[in-house]
Amino acid sequence: MAPGVGKTYRMLQEGRAEAAEGHDVVIGYLEPHDRPETAAQAEGLEMVPRSLHRVGTTVLPEMNLQAVIDRAPEVALVDELAHTNAQGSVHEKRYQDVEDLLDAGISVISTVNVQHLESLNDQLADLTGVRVRETLPDDVLKRADEIVLIDLTPQDLIERLREGKVYALPQVEQALGSFFRAENLAALREVALRQVAEDVESRRLVTTSTPIRGQPETRRSLAFGESMLALITPDPRSQRLIRRAWRSARRLGAELDLLWVAPPSLRTPETDPRLVPLRRLASILGVELIVEPGDDLVQKVSEVARRRGTTYVLMGPPTVRRGPARLRTSLVERMIEAMPGVDIRIVSDRSRLSEPGNER
């Protein structure tokens, strides 16, 4: 749920247990954070030398991916799964290094905090007031044979912090007054517990359900044949809607598509530079972004929904203009009339609360 709960310590314990059973175990990368108890757990385990990368006047150590592959252990311990590698590394992100190790037949034990999951980025920023910049695709966890939640009560974690077991003592008071507030930790713990429960449920669905096959054009392949279509625009706030839609789709065992109905006046909407961050997020989450020009939103959404076998349409709150408040009702009613049997869901946007006229 947070730094300091003992993830790295537990990873090393797992590695020692594997070694004790006769398996060939190495440390691919370790971040002990100057914690003596953690460093002690690494004693006796082989550590593959790191690669060094000079960035300006700073030298940054990173996992030497090729050296670990050449060493070819049975198990590699790789800390900080969501880490962004230094410039000049083979991959931008450490989880990509881990995928290479798995593809090379090397089992990996790694660590990650729940706030590093891409789909939770907005939710946890709202809860904690801190936006995490290092994220990884949620689907990376699907490759894991086992997920272990290192659970600790907020009170116990705060006590560890006060004892200097997480950060150096001069940093403790600042940490307690910001990220490590008890209410933040309680919220993070709840999200972490829910994440593991959802992972267990999604694995159960995958292993016990028979895929439902639709028409050739219909992408409907999961447990209950559900398919979602999230309506987006090039507005950066659509990233929040995409993440919410992705998590909703995961809970339902549904496919997810993203649709932007672009103004016909745009000659090449597919290359609109405003779509770049949205395409990147779609790629991270493993969903398809569809761009369709059209001047009638409802008609175009209806066409795409039929083509894709959509059972749910998700959209942000329609813009309510000054004057008669008919826009929201009219749009939703037109959607319902045009797509019988398709559920329409309006996803709230907390970021709008800070806009003038929306304060509580």
C-alpha positions, 0 to 999 in steps of 0.5 A: 500500500505504501513505501516502508511496509516491507516489500523488499524485505519480503522479496529477499525472504522469498529469494532466500527460501527459494535458494534454501530449496536448491534453486539458483537465485540471484539479485538482479536489482536491489534498493535497500534504502539504507535499511540495515534489516533489509540489507541483512536479508540480502547476505548470502545471495549472489548480486549481479553487478549493476550497469552505470549510466552517466546523466550529466554529472550524475552516475545512476546504477541500473539493473544490467539486463543482459548480464542477468540474462547471460547469468541465466538463473532460475530466479531473479529478484528485481526490486521496484517494478515501476521504476523508470530507467536511466537514459541509455538503458535498453528499456524505458521502464523496469517492468519491460526489463522484467518481461525480457527476463520472463521471456528468457525463461527466468522467474522473477520476484518483484515489488510494487506499490498500489499507487503505481498502477496506471488505472489508479493514478487519478483515484489515488491522487484524489485520495492522497493529494500526491500524483505518482509519475512512475506508473506501469500497466495493470496488465503487467500483474496478469503475468504474475503466478502469485501476488502477495499483499504485504499488509500493515496497519497505518499505525504500525507503518507510522511507528516504523517511520518514527523509528527511522526504519523507512526514512532517515530521521530528519525526513520523518516529520515532513513525511508524517505531515504529507504522504504518511498521514494516517487517513492517506495510509488507511485509504491506500490500504483499502485500495490495495486490499480491494485490488488484490480481491479484484485480481483474485476474482478476475483470475477466477472468471478467466479460469472458469468461464467460457468465452462468448463469441460474437459476430466477426466484427464484434470483439466480445471474448470475455466471461459474460460477453460484456463490451464497453465503449468510453466516449472521449475527447482530446481534452486531457481530462479524458485520461481520468475517464479512460482510467475509470472506464478501464477499471469498470471494464475489468470488474465486469470482465468486459472488453473496452474501446475508446471513441472520439467522434471528431468534428468533420472539419478536421481533415486528419483527426487521427493525427491530432497532436492532442491525441498523443497522451491519450494514445499513450494511455490507451497503449499502456492499458491495452485498449483500442482508440477509435477515431470517427469523424461525424457531426451527429454524436449519437448517430456515430456512437450508435453505429460504432456500438453496433459494430463493436457489440457494445453493451455499456457506453460510458461518458463524462458529464455533458457540458451544461450551458447557461440557460434552459438545462435541457442538454444533459437530459436530451443527450442521454435520452437520445442515447437510450433511444438510439441504442436499446439494450445498451446501458448508458453510464455518466462518470463523474469528474472530480476535477471539475469541482475546482472550476468556477461555478462548480465549488461546493 
